[in-house]
Structures are given as structure tokens and as C-alpha cells.
Amino acid sequence: MVDFSIIENEFLEGSKKRLQYLKGENLFKQGAFAPYIMFVRSGLVKVYLQTGHQKQVNLRIAKHGDFLAFASVFGEEVYTYSAVALKDSEVCMIEKEQLRQLLYKDNDFAMHVTSANYKNEKYLLEVIASMSYKQMRGKLATALLYLSGDDFINEDVFSYLTRQDIADFATISTESAIKFIKEFEKEDILSLDGKNIVINDHKKLELIALNG
């Protein structure tokens, strides 16, 4: 996570804009012009890739300390994915050149950002691998492990997600997601309380994810 105080100290009030997004509100759309880098100050933001008419792949959930549209620092002119607020969120919009200069002069900050982006890239490679060779149970197990991971230990993530959202993280149909969630419940791998999902047996879920 990037320390917000670094950005607060480095940027003048006039050089950044803070915007409030309500739950369900789009931050930006894939393919639109990207004038700013966005920094999530609070809330949760779902990042997804539109793959066809009414089809999408959920890539990750951005939280406090995460950047969005970071590729625009290096010349990307359009948003390469879409983002929507899962809960009420505050986002700072930062000028590309100002952030680029901060990366040049602050090595610790640059390392924080590089580490965070490496982690995101690693997870995206796992998503691609999951889509390529895993069976549906393995895909769902991988998605559930991500959504219940340490990054979201202080967030009730599942309360903000529909079964369709979970299916889109797993790249399977909603019907299949519901089916396998119920199977995992019967196997005592997880417990259900309305929309909420509690993982009871991470090791068993990890085995399912590993074996595909």
C-alpha cells in the first residue's frame, strides 16, 4: 500500500482533485481518454475488463492506497479497463507529470509503487492461467481465495459483491458459481450468511485452486 501522506505532502491542494463516488457509480470506462492517474483514498473500487456485449472479467478490487490508470504515467492515453465503486469511495485525481516527477525524486515512494504494481501484475497472470487450464471449481476457488485474502481482512468484501460479480472474478457463469458455492458449503469449506461468505478451510480451498 502506498502511504497517502507521501502524496499529501508532495502535492499542493491545487494540483489534485478529490472526488466522491457513490456505491455503483462509474469512475471511468474502458477506452475513454485518461487525463489523470487516480488514487483511492477510501472505499472499494471494482476494476474490470469488458470482453464483449454484457460480458466482463473482474480483474481486482482497489482499496485505500491503490492507484488506478497508472499506465497513463508511461504514455497510455486511454483507460485500458473500467472501474466502478463497490461502496462510497473518495478518489484523488493526480496529474501525470507531477506523479512522474515524484517517482523520479523519491526512491522509497517509487519502490512502494513498483511493489504494488508487481503484486497486481502477478495476480493478473494468475487470472490468465486460471482461465486457460483450470476447471470451474478451481477457478472459483482461486477467486474466493483472492476475495478473502489478507488485503481485504478489514473489509466485508462479499457484502458488496453479487454472485454475478464473484462469477466474473472466476470467469465462469453465474449459475456455475452458485452451484459450486453450494457444493463448497456442503463440504464445509465455507459458510453462507445471506450474501456473506466465510471461508472455513483455506487449505482445502487452496488445494482445489492448485489442482484446478
N, C-alpha and C positions, 0 to 999 in steps of 0.2 A: 504494500500500500504506500502511496505517495503521501507524505506529510503535507496537509493543506497549509500549514503555517509557512512553509517554504514559498508557496505561491503567493500567499497573503503578504509576505514581507517583500517579495521581489516585484510585484506588480502594483502600480498605482491604481486607485479606485477608478480613474477614468479609462484605464486600459483593459478592463474586463467588465463583463456584464453578467449579472446574476439573474437567472430566470427561474420561476416556479412552474413546475409541470404537475398537473393533477393526474391521479391514477387513470390510466387508459389513454393519456394524451401522447401523441406522437412528438418525439424530439426532432426527428428528421427521417427522410425517406431515401432509400437506396436509389442512386442515380442522380439525386439533386445536387446542385452546386454546394460545395463545402467551404464556406468563408471562414469558419472558426474551428479550433480544437475545443472540445467540451470536456469539462472536469466535473465529475459527480461529487458534489459536496454532501448531499444527504439523499436518502431514498434508495430505490432499486430500479434499475433500468434493464429491460429485456432487449438483447441485441439479436437480430435475426436476419436471415438471408432469404429474399424472395426468390423461389426457384421455378415458379410457374403461376398460372392463374389459380389463386386461392391456395397455393402450396408454398410452404416455407420450412426452413430448417432453423431452429433456435440454436444460436451459437454459444451464448453465455449470458450471465447476469452481471451487470456492472453495479458496483456499490460505491460507498464513500471512498475516495482516494483513487478511483479509476478514471482513465481518460477514454474519451470516445472520439472517433475520427482522427486518431493520432497520425495516420498515414499522410494526412494533409501537410504535416510538418515537412515531409520529404517530397512534396510536389504533387500529391494526389489531389485532383481538382474537384472530384465528386465523392459523395458518400458511397462506400462500397457495400454498405449494409444499411438496414433500418433499425431504429431504436424507439421504444415506447416505454413510458413509465409504468411500472408494476404497482407502485404506490406513489403517493405525493412525494415529489423529489425536487431538490434545488440543484441547478447546474450552472457552472460558470463558463462563459464563452470567452476564450482567450485567443488573442491574435497569434497567427502562425509564427511570424518573425520574432515576436517577443519571447515566445516559448523556445524557439530555436536558439536564441541568444542565451537564454538561461541554461539550456542544455550544454552549450559550449563553455560557459564560465563556471558552472557548479558541477564538479565531478561526482559528488555524492548524490546529488539530485539525478544526474544522468544515469548513474548506476541503479538507483531505485526504479526509474522509468524503464530501463533496459530489462531489469529483472522481471518487472510486472508484465512487460510485453512478451518476454520469453515464456513466462508461465501461460499466458493466453495462447501463444502460438503452439505450445506443447499440447494444450487441451484441444485445440482445433485439429491438430494432427491425429489425436485420439478419436475425435468425431469422424474424421475421414476414414480412418482404419475401421472403426465400428460399422460405418455404412458399407464398407467394402466386403467384409468377411464374416461379421458376427450374425448369429441367428437373433430372432426378435427378443428372446429372453435376455440374451447377452447385451443387446443394445439398450433395453430398458434398465437393466442392472447398472450399466455404465452411467446412464443419465441420472438415476436415483443416487448413485454414489456422489456424483458431481453436485447435485442439488442439496444433498445433506452433508456436504463436506465442511471442513474447518472454516472456510471462507465465509460461510453463512451461519456459523454457530450461534450468533446473536440475532439472527433474523428468522422469522417464521415463514420461510420462503414458500412452502407448499400452500399456505393460506392465500397467497396471491396468484397461484397458478391454477388453471383449469386442467382437466385431463387432456384436452387438446394440446395445451402448452407442453405438458410432460411428454406426450406422444411426439411433438415436434422436436423436443430435445433428443428423443431416442430415434428419430427418423422412422417411425412406424405409424400405423393407423391408430386413430383414437380407440377403435373397437379392440384392437390388439393390446393396446396399453391397459385398458380397463380389465381385459381378460387376465393378463399376466400379473397385474397388481393384485387381483383377487387370488390368483394362484400363490403369489408370494405371501399373502396374508394367511392362507391356509397352511403354508409351510412355516409359519411363524417367523418369517424373515422380516416382516413389517407389520405394523398395526395401523388401522384406519380409524379416524375420528372425524366423520364428515369429509371435508376436503383434505384435512391434515393427514400427513403420512409420517409415521415414526419408524425409523429403521431399528429393528431389534437385533439383527445379526449381520453386522458389517462384513465379517469374514466370509460368510456363506454368499453374501451378495457379491463380494469381490471375486470369489471362485466362479460364480456364474458369469460375471463380466469378463474374467480372464479366459474362460473356456469357450465363451461365445455361445 
